Amino acid sequence: MIKQDPAHFVCQPEAERMLLDILDGAMEKNNHIRELDAALQHKTSCLLFDFLDHVSIGNREGIEKELEAVGFRQEEARPTYRVFGHPGAKLPKIVLKDHAQTIDGVAVKAESIAEYLMTRGVGGHIEGTPFSPYRRCLASADNEVSLYVVERRSTGSMEPIEEEPLAAKKYLLALEKWMTRPRAMDDEDEAMRLTLRLAEEIVREVGQDMAAWIVLEGERKFWQAKNRAGQLQKNRQDSLGMGWANHDHHTFRSSRQRFHLLVRLFEMLGFHLRERFYAGKDAGWGAQVVENERAQLVCFLDVDLDEQELDIDFAHGGLREREELGTIGLWCALHGDSILAAGMHHLEAQFLFEKLKDDLHGAGVAMMDPFSNFPYLKQAFTRGEMWPVSPYRVKRLVKEGKISSEEGERFLKMGALGSHLENLQRREGYKGFNKKNVSSIIRKTDPRSQQDTVAR
C-alpha cells in the first residue's frame, strides 16, 4: 500500500523531445557543445542534458502554441525575451527571444564557472559577482549558436546579478558557520535547537533561498567527506569543472522525536511540502518530500512511521518514541540524525544509469540491485559505506532493549551501514519518484541486515 498526497507527476515525452531537438540542432552548429556532451559521457557517465539549465530560441509564428501544447507556460517577461517553464516536469527552461535565429544557444550549469574554464583550457568574461545568485560566461559561439556556462544559486533569473562587495563575504561566512556548527553533541535535542537558531541567523543574513542553497552545499560537503563513491564521482565531474550541478535530491534520515524539527528547518529555508510516502506496515517507514522551487532544491526526509499515523500531519505533529526501532530509527540511533552527527543518507544525481554502474565498478565501487527500472526512471544505490559506531550509543541501545547484546557486539566489531550515492536516470521529464519498490531497498539498508549492501 502506498499513501501519498495529491501531488502527481506524469511523463512529458513531447516536452522533452522539443528540448532534445533544440539541443541536437545546437550541437550540429557548435562543435564545442557536441564535444562537451561527448566528454561528459566519457569522463563522468553523464549527458550534457543532465546539466542543461536552459535553451534559447528565436520567436516565430506559432511557437507559443507549440510550447503550450507540450505543457510549457510563460513564467517571466523581459524587454527582449520571455521565459517558459514546465510546471509538471523536471526539464530545463526555454528562453524565447524576440530577435534571434531559430536556435540561439544553450546554457549548462556548473558549480564554478572558473573551474569549468580552467579545466577546458578556455578563457572568458564572467558576468555577475562571485557567489551571487546567478552568473554566466559565454564559453563558445560557433555559427551564431552560443554555449553559456552558468552558476545558479537560489534564483530563476536569466540576468547576471551584481551584488555589493560584502555579499560574497556574507555567503562565505554563512557557509563557514554552517560547516563548523556543533553536530555531534551528547545532547542531540540541544544540537537541533542550535541548528535551528543558526538557520534563522543565516536566513536573516543572506535571505531564505540563498540560505537553503548554502545549507545544502554544506551538507553535500559533509556527506562527501564520509562517502568514497561520492568522492570518486565528484572527482570525475570536477575533471570537467562541473561539480555537483547535476544533483537531483538530498536525503536526510531522522529520529521520530526530532522529525517535526527537521521539517521546520526546511520550511524556514523556503521549502514547501510535496508528496509523502508510506510503504506499508511491514516496511515501517515513511517520508516527506520537500521542495524549494525558486532555489531548485528537493529533499527526501525519512522517518520510522506506523500505519495508524498515516492520517495525521506527521510532518508537523510530534511523533512519540516507539519501543522498537525500524530501519530509519536504528540508523539514526547508531549514527545520529542526518542533520546532526551522521550527515545525509545519500545524494542522488542524474547520470547515464548503466554507464555509471560500469564505470564505477571499474573503479572498485559496486551498485546494489535497482529499485526502479522503468524507461522513464532508473534508480540504484551504491553499496553502503561501513561506519564505526560509538560504544556509548551501542551500550545505550543494548541497555534500552533496542538491540540485542549480539547485535551490539557485531556493530562494535564490524561497524554499521552508513551512506550511499544514488544512481538516477530520468527520462521524459518525469519529476516524481518510485513509490512501489523503494520499500525493499530501504529494508536492505537496515544495519541489522548489512550483507550484500556493503561496499567492498
Salt bridges, closest charged atoms under 4 A:
ASP5 OD1 - ARG276 NE 3.15
ASP21 OD1 - ARG17 NE 3.07
ASP24 OD2 - ARG17 NH2 3.67
ASP53 OD2 - HIS54 ND1 2.68
ASP53 OD1 - ARG152 NE 2.71
GLU64 OE2 - ARG82 NH2 2.89
GLU66 OE1 - ARG60 NH2 2.86
GLU75 OE1 - LYS93 NZ 2.71
GLU76 OE2 - ARG78 NH1 3.73
ASP104 OD2 - LYS97 NZ 2.89
GLU111 OE2 - ARG220 NH2 3.41
GLU111 OE1 - LYS234 NZ 3.98
GLU127 OE2 - ARG136 NE 2.90
ASP142 OD2 - HIS32 ND1 3.12
GLU151 OE2 - ARG135 NH1 3.39
GLU151 OE1 - ARG153 NH1 2.85
GLU188 OE1 - ARG258 NH2 3.37
GLU188 OE2 - ARG393 NH2 3.09
ASP189 OD1 - ARG258 NH1 2.83
GLU190 OE1 - ARG193 NH2 2.94
GLU201 OE2 - LYS177 NZ 2.56
ASP209 OD2 - ARG294 NE 2.66
GLU219 OE2 - ARG181 NH2 3.09
GLU219 OE1 - ARG183 NH2 2.92
ASP238 OD2 - LYS234 NZ 2.94
ASP248 OD2 - HIS249 ND1 3.09
ASP248 OD1 - ARG426 NE 2.77
GLU267 OE2 - HIS316 NE2 2.72
GLU275 OE1 - ARG274 NE 2.70
GLU291 OE1 - ARG274 NH1 3.05
GLU291 OE2 - LYS431 NZ 3.40
GLU293 OE2 - HIS272 NE2 3.77
ASP304 OD2 - ARG322 NH2 3.50
ASP306 OD2 - ARG320 NH2 3.62
ASP306 OD1 - ARG322 NH1 2.37
GLU309 OE2 - ARG256 NH2 2.64
ASP311 OD1 - LYS3 NZ 3.26
ASP313 OD2 - HIS316 ND1 2.70
ASP337 OD2 - ARG258 NE 3.15
GLU348 OE1 - HIS249 ND1 2.32
ASP359 OD2 - ARG236 NH2 3.22
ASP359 OD2 - LYS355 NZ 2.71
GLU400 OE1 - LYS402 NZ 3.81
GLU422 OE1 - HIS346 NE2 2.83
ASP446 OD2 - ARG448 NH2 2.91
